Amino acid sequence: MDYVIEMLNIRKEFPGVVANDDITVQLKKQEIHALLGENGAGKSTLMNVLFGLYQPEKGEIKVNGKQVKITDPNVANDLGIGMVHQHFMLVDTYTVTQNIILGSEPTNAGKIDFKKAEREVQDLSDRYGLNVDARAKIRDISVGMQQRVEILKTLYRGAEVLIFDEPTAVLTPNEIKELIEIMHSLIREGKSIILITHKLKEIMEVCDRCTVIRKGKGIKTVDVEETNVTELASLMVGREISFKTEKTEAQPKENVLSITNLNVDDSRKVKIVKDLNLHVRAGEIVGIAGVDGNGQTELVEAITGLRKAQKGTIKINNTNITNFKPRKVTESGVGHIPQDRHKYGLVLDFPIGENMVLQTYYKKPYSKNKILNYKQIYKKAKKLIDEYDVRTPSEYTKARALSGGNQQKAIIAREVDRSPDLLIAAQPTRGLDVGAIEFIHKKLIEERDKGKAVLLVSFELDEILDVSDRIAVMFDGHIAADVKPDETTEQELGLLMAGSTNNEAGDTDDIE
């Protein structure tokens, strides 16, 4: 069997941690090969070894049958290996073309030939169906488009093997479909792909083979056609996983969150939340379903004090908190798992232990007379890290060094532990594996059962249907429908999210 890439018996250690323990992965030409594992299992580390960002302690790498030593990413590029990172490596103020050619600029008479570069970038974009505007600035394009720029960066450098690190973690369902098309297009053009993921449905849909890693060890490589979601999940976590969240019937009581005629502008000063009315009661989980861009983000930011409301009222337990500052909102009994964990959830250069008390550091026992008590801070952090299974070398490790999924678990631990009256969970399982998703869903339901109100905002319709007691469908800035999960379907929700009325959406018997 001819392989384009062979990673044989790779071992990679960090102080106190064996990240990769004797792992073997072999990639065939024109194959999409999944690398599946829990958060912190060692998937990204292994691919960083292949891309030359880390050097292994043991093992060998072969490219097209020849043994190679990949000392840095430039060597990887020269060998035809490109990597599309989970967190994009782009300069916001540069154009698409400037980002793509950075470090590989074509020159003419000693000057950068931008016209030639633009032509080449546009040709590549058209050839692979990426539909990217070569002249657009990065800050002006969507997350999905930014990812396409990252793909173009690798293709521009002649990549034959592309590594995708959790590529769908930040994409909307529509962008995910488009990315899958792009992957198929790359394979048709003779490329080979390694896909780091823990989304089982995606593996079943797009991959040929799958190598499972658990706690740094290679468990098994399987043909996707010969396996199923249940087997992959149990190989990944080492136990059976329940895909259906167990919960009793909700017993909702009084209103905790009451929103009346709320109007909010987006960053361009365009009204995006329009005369919205919503209530969430103690003891229930209300899921907000909607296509990205219909005002969900701005709604959450208005409730949590991150964005001004132009009109209307937001009340928590009958107290008007409209346009309160974020700390005052928090002290009014609101917890917030933010959609963007890096921008609003963590201080990346602080130790993870200090991130665990960002909402309470100024209170006893974490500080006294405005002096921080680090002993108490790290004691609390250690307890939460253990309880929520945050995989980190220690509580003193910088938040930046944790995998995306473990960063998310740390935020959830901090917010849920405070047991606020209203817990807002915006994309809470984005970037988490099935075991962690199961755990987080249980935590949300535990909060509900303690009589707390939970507002769940998610693009994952199966998550909305599984966890919510009531679903508010958001379309064009307002609540277009209010439905019960057991009285609707994914197709019906999809139609409501696209602007159909309840009656139109209800007539879905003939929809496959």
C-alpha positions in Angstrom: 0.0 0.0 0.0 1.4 3.4 -1.0 0.8 6.2 1.6 1.4 9.9 1.0 2.0 10.4 4.8 3.1 7.9 7.4 3.6 8.8 11.0 5.0 5.7 12.7 5.2 5.2 16.5 5.3 8.9 17.3 6.0 9.9 20.9 5.7 13.6 22.0 6.3 14.7 25.6 5.8 17.9 27.5 6.9 18.5 31.1 4.8 16.1 33.1 2.6 15.0 30.2 3.0 12.4 27.4 0.8 13.9 24.7 1.4 11.3 22.0 2.4 7.8 23.1 3.5 5.5 20.3 0.8 6.7 17.7 0.7 5.5 14.1 -1.3 7.3 11.4 -1.1 6.5 7.6 -2.8 8.6 5.0 -3.6 7.3 1.5 -3.6 9.5 -1.6 -7.0 11.3 -2.3 -8.3 10.1 1.1 -10.1 12.1 3.8 -8.7 10.6 7.0 -10.3 11.6 10.3 -8.3 11.9 13.5 -10.9 11.4 16.3 -10.4 11.9 20.0 -11.6 13.7 23.1 -10.5 17.3 24.0 -6.9 17.0 25.0 -6.4 13.5 23.6 -3.4 14.6 21.6 -4.8 15.1 18.1 -3.6 18.7 17.5 -0.2 17.9 19.1 0.3 15.0 16.6 -0.6 17.2 13.7 1.7 20.0 15.0 4.5 17.3 14.9 3.6 16.6 11.2 3.6 20.4 10.4 7.0 20.9 12.1 5.8 23.0 15.0 6.9 20.3 17.5 9.7 17.8 17.4 8.9 14.2 18.4 11.0 12.3 21.0 10.5 9.1 19.1 9.1 7.7 15.9 9.5 8.5 12.2 7.7 10.4 9.5 7.6 9.4 5.8 6.3 11.4 2.9 5.6 9.4 -0.3 7.6 6.5 1.2 10.8 8.6 2.0 11.8 9.2 5.6 11.9 13.0 6.4 12.8 15.3 9.3 10.4 18.2 9.5 12.2 20.7 11.6 9.8 23.7 11.0 6.6 24.6 9.0 8.7 25.9 6.1 10.1 22.3 5.7 6.5 21.0 5.9 5.4 23.5 3.2 8.3 22.4 1.0 7.2 18.8 1.4 3.7 19.8 0.3 2.1 19.7 3.8 -0.3 22.6 4.7 -2.3 23.2 7.9 -5.5 25.1 8.4 -5.4 26.0 12.1 -8.5 26.0 14.4 -7.8 29.6 15.4 -7.0 31.5 12.2 -3.5 33.0 11.7 -4.6 36.1 9.8 -3.8 39.8 9.9 -7.2 41.7 10.3 -6.1 44.9 8.5 -4.6 43.1 5.5 -6.4 42.1 2.4 -7.1 38.4 1.5 -4.2 38.5 -1.0 -1.8 40.2 1.4 -2.5 37.5 4.0 -2.1 34.6 1.5 1.2 35.7 0.0 2.7 36.8 3.4 6.2 35.3 3.5 6.0 34.0 -0.1 5.5 37.3 -2.0 6.0 37.3 -5.8 8.4 40.1 -6.8 9.0 42.0 -10.0 12.2 44.2 -10.3 12.6 44.0 -6.5 9.0 45.0 -5.7 6.1 42.9 -4.6 3.9 42.2 -7.7 0.5 42.5 -6.1 -1.4 42.3 -9.5 0.2 39.0 -10.2 -0.5 37.8 -6.7 -4.2 38.9 -6.9 -4.6 37.0 -10.2 -3.0 33.9 -8.8 -5.2 34.0 -5.6 -8.4 34.6 -7.7 -7.5 31.7 -10.1 -6.9 29.4 -7.1 -10.2 30.5 -5.5 -12.1 29.9 -8.7 -10.5 26.5 -9.4 -11.5 25.1 -6.0 -14.9 26.8 -5.8 -13.9 28.9 -2.8 -15.6 32.1 -4.0 -13.2 34.5 -2.1 -12.8 38.1 -3.0 -9.0 38.6 -3.3 -9.2 42.3 -2.5 -11.4 42.2 0.6 -10.0 43.0 4.0 -10.0 40.2 6.5 -11.9 42.2 9.1 -14.8 42.7 6.6 -15.4 39.0 5.8 -17.2 36.3 7.7 -15.6 33.5 9.8 -16.4 31.0 7.1 -14.7 33.2 4.4 -11.6 33.6 6.7 -11.3 29.9 6.9 -11.3 29.7 3.1 -8.5 32.3 3.1 -6.5 29.9 5.4 -7.2 27.0 2.9 -6.0 29.3 0.0 -2.8 30.1 2.0 -1.9 26.4 2.0 -2.9 25.8 -1.7 -0.8 28.9 -2.7 2.2 27.3 -1.2 1.6 24.1 -3.2 0.1 21.9 -0.5 -0.8 18.3 -1.6 -1.7 17.2 1.9 -4.0 19.5 4.0 -4.5 19.2 7.7 -7.8 20.7 9.0 -7.8 21.3 12.7 -11.4 21.3 14.0 -12.5 23.2 10.9 -16.3 23.3 11.6 -16.0 24.4 15.3 -16.8 28.1 14.4 -19.0 27.6 11.3 -22.7 27.9 10.8 -24.6 24.8 9.5 -24.7 26.3 6.0 -20.9 27.1 6.1 -20.3 23.5 7.2 -22.1 22.2 4.1 -20.0 24.5 1.9 -16.8 23.4 3.5 -17.7 19.7 2.9 -18.1 20.6 -0.8 -14.7 22.3 -0.8 -13.1 19.2 0.7 -14.6 17.0 -1.9 -13.4 19.4 -4.6 -9.8 19.2 -3.1 -9.9 15.4 -3.2 -11.1 15.4 -6.9 -8.1 17.6 -7.7 -5.8 15.0 -6.2 -5.2 16.4 -2.7 -5.3 14.3 0.5 -6.8 15.5 3.8 -6.4 14.8 7.5 -9.4 16.0 9.4 -9.0 16.6 13.2 -12.5 16.5 14.6 -14.8 15.0 17.3 -18.0 15.5 15.3 -19.1 12.0 14.6 -21.8 12.9 12.0 -19.2 14.7 9.9 -16.9 11.7 10.0 -19.7 9.4 8.8 -20.6 11.9 6.0 -17.1 12.9 4.6 -14.3 10.6 5.7 -12.9 7.3 4.2 -11.0 6.1 7.3 -10.7 7.2 10.9 -7.9 6.8 13.5 -9.1 7.1 17.1 -6.8 8.5 19.8 -7.6 8.2 23.5 -5.5 9.9 26.2 -2.5 10.1 23.9 -2.6 6.5 22.6 -3.7 5.3 19.2 -6.7 3.0 19.8 -7.8 1.8 16.3 -8.0 2.8 12.7 -11.4 1.9 11.1 -13.0 2.1 7.7 -15.9 4.6 8.0 -18.2 2.4 5.8 -17.8 -0.5 8.3 -18.5 1.5 11.5 -21.2 3.6 13.1 -21.6 6.6 15.4 -22.1 4.5 18.5 -18.9 2.5 18.0 -16.8 5.6 17.2 -18.1 7.3 20.4 -17.3 4.4 22.6 -13.8 4.0 21.0 -13.2 7.7 21.6 -14.2 7.9 25.3 -13.8 4.2 26.4 -17.4 3.8 27.5 -20.9 3.8 26.1 -22.3 7.3 25.3 -25.9 8.3 25.5 -26.9 10.6 22.6 -30.3 11.3 24.2 -30.2 13.5 27.3 -32.2 12.0 30.2 -34.5 14.5 31.9 -37.8 14.7 33.6 -40.7 17.0 32.6 -39.9 20.7 33.4 -41.8 22.3 36.3 -41.5 26.0 35.3 -42.4 28.6 37.9 -42.2 32.4 37.9 -40.5 34.5 35.2 -36.7 35.0 35.8 -35.9 36.8 32.5 -38.6 39.1 31.0 -37.8 41.0 27.8 -40.3 43.5 26.4 -40.1 45.3 23.0 -36.3 45.1 22.9 -34.5 46.9 20.0 -30.8 46.5 19.6 -28.4 47.8 16.8 -25.6 45.8 15.4 -22.0 47.2 15.0 -23.0 49.0 11.8 -25.8 50.9 13.7 -28.4 48.8 11.9 -31.4 47.6 13.9 -31.0 43.8 14.2 -33.2 43.0 17.3 -36.7 44.3 16.6 -39.4 44.8 19.2 -38.5 41.4 20.7 -40.5 39.8 23.5 -39.2 36.8 25.4 -39.5 35.3 28.9 -37.7 32.4 30.6 -39.1 30.9 33.7 -37.4 29.4 36.8 -37.1 25.6 36.2 -37.0 25.6 32.4 -34.5 25.6 29.5 -35.5 27.8 26.6 -33.6 27.1 23.4 -33.1 29.9 20.8 -32.9 28.4 17.3 -32.1 30.5 14.3 -29.8 31.0 11.4 -26.7 33.0 12.3 -27.1 36.7 11.8 -30.8 37.0 12.9 -29.9 38.9 16.1 -29.1 36.1 18.5 -25.6 37.4 19.3 -26.8 41.0 19.8 -29.7 39.8 22.0 -27.3 37.9 24.3 -24.9 40.9 24.4 -27.7 43.2 25.3 -28.9 41.0 28.2 -25.3 40.6 29.5 -24.4 44.3 29.3 -21.9 43.9 26.4 -24.1 46.0 24.0 -26.5 48.9 24.6 -30.2 48.4 23.9 -31.8 51.3 22.0 -35.3 50.6 23.3 -37.3 48.2 25.5 -36.7 46.6 28.9 -34.7 43.6 30.2 -35.7 42.4 33.7 -34.2 39.8 36.0 -36.6 38.7 38.8 -38.6 41.9 38.2 -35.5 44.1 38.5 -34.9 46.3 35.4 -31.3 45.6 34.3 -31.5 47.3 30.9 -28.1 48.7 29.9 -26.4 47.7 33.2 -22.6 47.3 33.1 -21.5 43.6 32.7 -20.5 43.3 36.4 -23.8 44.7 37.6 -25.6 42.2 35.3 -23.5 39.4 36.8 -24.3 40.5 40.4 -28.0 40.6 39.4 -27.9 36.8 39.1 -26.8 36.2 35.5 -24.2 33.7 34.3 -22.8 33.9 30.8 -21.1 31.2 28.7 -20.1 33.4 25.8 -20.2 32.5 22.1 -16.6 33.7 21.6 -14.5 32.2 24.4 -11.3 34.0 23.5 -12.9 37.5 23.2 -15.3 37.4 26.2 -14.6 34.2 28.1 -10.9 34.1 29.1 -7.8 36.2 29.6 -5.6 33.9 27.6 -2.3 35.0 29.1 -3.6 34.4 32.7 -3.2 31.0 34.4 -6.3 28.9 34.0 -6.7 29.0 37.8 -7.1 32.8 37.8 -9.6 32.5 34.9 -11.8 30.4 37.1 -12.5 33.3 39.4 -12.9 36.2 36.9 -16.5 36.8 38.1 -15.7 36.5 41.8 -12.1 37.5 42.4 -13.0 40.7 44.2 -15.1 38.9 46.8 -14.2 36.9 49.9 -12.4 34.5 50.2 -10.5 35.3 47.0 -9.6 38.8 48.1 -9.5 40.9 51.3 -9.0 44.7 51.4 -8.4 44.6 47.7 -5.5 42.1 48.0 -5.9 38.8 46.2 -5.7 35.6 48.2 -3.9 33.3 45.7 -4.0 30.3 47.9 -7.9 30.4 48.0 -8.1 31.2 44.2 -6.0 28.2 43.3 -7.7 25.9 45.8 -11.0 26.7 44.2 -9.6 26.3 40.7 -8.2 22.9 41.5 -11.6 21.8 42.8 -13.4 23.0 39.6 -10.7 21.5 37.3 -11.2 18.1 38.9 -15.0 18.3 39.0 -15.3 19.4 35.3 -12.5 17.2 34.0 -10.6 20.2 32.6 -7.5 18.5 31.0 -4.5 20.8 32.0 -1.0 20.1 33.2 -1.9 22.2 36.3 -4.0 25.1 37.5 -1.0 27.4 36.9 -0.9 26.6 33.2 -1.8 29.6 30.9 -5.3 29.4 29.5 -3.8 29.9 26.0 -2.0 26.5 26.3 -5.2 24.5 26.7 -7.1 22.9 23.9 -10.2 24.8 22.7 -12.5 22.2 24.3 -10.8 22.4 27.7 -10.9 26.2 27.6 -14.6 25.9 27.1 -15.0 23.4 30.0 -13.2 25.9 32.3 -15.6 28.7 31.4 -18.6 26.4 31.9 -17.2 25.3 35.3 -16.8 29.0 36.4 -20.3 30.0 35.3 -22.3 26.9 36.4 -20.5 26.7 39.8 -21.9 30.2 40.7 -25.4 28.7 40.1 -26.9 32.0 38.8 -30.7 32.6 38.6 -30.3 32.9 34.8 -27.7 30.9 33.0 -27.1 32.1 29.4 -25.3 29.4 27.4 -24.3 30.6 23.9 -22.9 27.8 21.8 -21.9 26.0 25.0 -20.7 22.7 23.3 -18.9 24.3 20.4 -15.6 22.5 20.0 -16.5 19.8 22.6 -16.4 16.0 22.1 -19.4 13.7 22.7 -18.4 12.8 26.2 -18.0 16.5 27.2 -21.2 17.4 25.5 -23.1 14.7 27.4 -21.6 16.2 30.7 -22.5 19.8 29.8 -26.1 18.9 28.9 -26.4 17.1 32.3 -25.1 20.3 34.0 -27.6 22.5 32.2 -30.4 20.2 33.2 -29.2 20.0 36.9 -29.4 23.9 37.0 -32.9 23.7 35.6 -33.8 21.1 38.2 -32.5 23.4 41.0 -35.1 25.9 39.9 -32.8 28.1 37.8 -33.7 29.6 34.4 -31.5 28.5 31.4 -31.3 30.3 28.0 -29.6 28.1 25.4 -28.5 29.6 22.1 -27.2 27.1 19.7 -26.8 26.5 15.9 -26.9 22.7 16.6 -30.6 21.8 16.0 -30.2 18.4 17.6 -28.9 20.1 20.7 -31.8 22.5 20.8 -34.3 19.7 20.4 -32.6 17.4 22.9 -32.0 19.8 25.8 -34.7 22.5 25.5 -38.1 22.4 27.3 -39.3 25.2 24.9 -37.9 26.5 21.7 -38.1 30.2 20.6 -37.3 30.5 16.9 -35.5 33.7 16.0 -35.9 35.2 12.5 -35.2 38.7 11.3 -34.6 40.1 14.8 -37.7 38.8 16.6 -39.2 35.6 18.0 -41.1 34.2 15.0 -42.4 31.0 16.8 -42.5 29.4 20.2 -42.7 25.6 20.0 -42.3 22.5 22.2 -39.5 20.1 21.2 -41.8 17.0 21.3 -44.3 18.7 19.0 -41.8 19.7 16.2 -39.1 18.3 14.0 -35.7 19.4 12.6 -37.3 20.1 9.2 -40.1 22.1 10.8 -37.6 24.2 12.8 -35.5 24.7 9.6 -38.5 26.1 7.8 -39.4 28.4 10.8 -35.8 29.6 10.9 -36.1 30.5 7.2 -39.1 32.6 7.8 -42.1 30.3 7.3 -45.1 30.7 9.6 -46.1 28.1 12.1 -48.9 26.8 9.8 -46.6 26.6 6.8 -43.9 24.8 8.8 -46.4 22.4 10.3 -47.2 21.0 6.9 -44.0 18.9 6.5 -45.4 15.4 6.0 -44.0 15.3 2.4 -40.5 16.7 3.3 -37.7 14.1 3.3 
